[in-house]
Amino acid sequence: MINWREYIESDPKVMYGKPVITGTRIPIDLILEKLSDGESTDELLDAYPRLSKEGIAAVLAYATDAVRNDHISKKYWKNSGKKSKTVSL
């Protein structure tokens, strides 16, 4: 897996500290949202010239680490109104 720390940074002076692609103002949540909406890697690269394939891979690796390390608030799941048979907290 790619080392996302080489491609993602968080600086309080950039986008209020949201994680972004290093050297840009492209927040990683935007990339994740666009991917989940069905945009292809090529479409993202065309829309954001400063983005690279490695940057997109880093965003996915960051999301994987966040989920693996349970950075998703348990409060969200409790208050989402959705019941899941497979999620154990």
Long-range contacts (C-beta under 8 A, 24 or more apart in sequence): 1-61, 1-64, 2-54, 2-57, 2-58, 2-61, 3-58, 3-61, 4-58, 4-59, 4-61, 4-62, 4-65, 6-58, 7-54, 7-55, 7-58, 7-59, 8-58, 8-59, 8-62, 19-62, 21-50, 21-51, 21-55, 21-58, 21-59, 23-50, 24-48, 24-50, 24-51, 26-50, 26-51, 26-55, 28-59, 28-62, 28-63, 31-55, 31-56, 31-59, 32-59, 32-60, 32-63, 35-59, 35-60
